[in-house]
Amino acid sequence: MYDSSNKTVLQPGFHSDESSSNIKSRFTKRNDIVQEGCRTLKQYYIAQNSEAAVKEHLVILSGWRNVSDPFSIKGIHAYEGYQTAKRLPFDKIHQILRQSKKFMFVREPFERLVSGYADKLYSPNAAYWNFIGRFIVAKFRDKPTNLSLECGHDITFEEFVKYFIYSQNTNEHRDAHFVPSFEHCRPCEIEYDYIGKMETFKDDTFQIIQELNLQNVVKFTDFQNETDVDAIIDTVDYVYSMKRAIEKCMPLPMALFRSFRKLQIRGILSKNIKFPYDTSKQMEIPPLEYKRFLLKAHEKSGDAKIRKKNREEAFLEAYSKISPTLLDRLKKTLLIDTVLFGYEELPKKITDLENKTPYNENFRFFTM
């Protein structure tokens, strides 16, 4: 949310790829779909959270840092510098909601699960391995190894889906990064001015900022390239911040390989780029060396539209391992999000998997 009474010095702005009228119409349609869904699903209640990508913009708008470029803020600092409603009294929250413009961002629920798995469990993340991974191994794996029980570092997507369904049904061991979007932002209780989608993130973001008359506060030179470079730098910094804990579970080159794969899954790096290190051996790889390799790899990765096909291929690879029975349970678990935000209850590209080979047999995104 943004309090429109918070005036800031403005600077030259940017543009959207789509007409303003089309984007406004899209926002209106999304709100209509949510309102209709809420009339049908009014018995459900939800809790609050946000995404780091949006928080980087809020840090700027709050005036916490004297910057105008969200990509100059490291990912970990996107969670600093502004207040949440967590400790505010109800009357203050009510006042803020009445006086503020309110927006939320959602993502296609089945894709969001693949992204969450790739980012928090497949990619090296000692904190999530410890809290979620170890729980999944103990709960859902037959005859786990001692290393898997101790580390939780080798969770498959199928195991993750089983965990997600279980945690939603039992309210046990849930994590905010995985729970459905309707539980984060209360769209049936709070009337949002804008409902953005990650699928149209750039245009939605620009439109919201323009309508708030803030197009000069947040500046982009090259939105796509800046987003990619920001993701690369954050990925390297995050892995090395947990290096000691990660190396208790796997060699550093293997951890870096998984972070490399994550960037390919996101469509930031071409899948034709080869990983340069031997993943079976323990060796010291300086963070600056690895960061330089990734940035050069990004420069060589070609057209962004071609790279984005990686996401589709990784998505199909992940869901090709999910049985029809488990898929049906997942569909029911994600039903509220799909109804409220206008997505397919079960994406056609998943149902079509029965009739075609889902991915290149010679290439795997999710290599353990």
Summary of the structure (lengths in Angstrom):
residues: 368
radius of gyration: 21.0
end to end distance: 40.0
largest distance: 60.8
contacts: 1075
relative contact order: 0.15
helix: 56%
strand: 3%
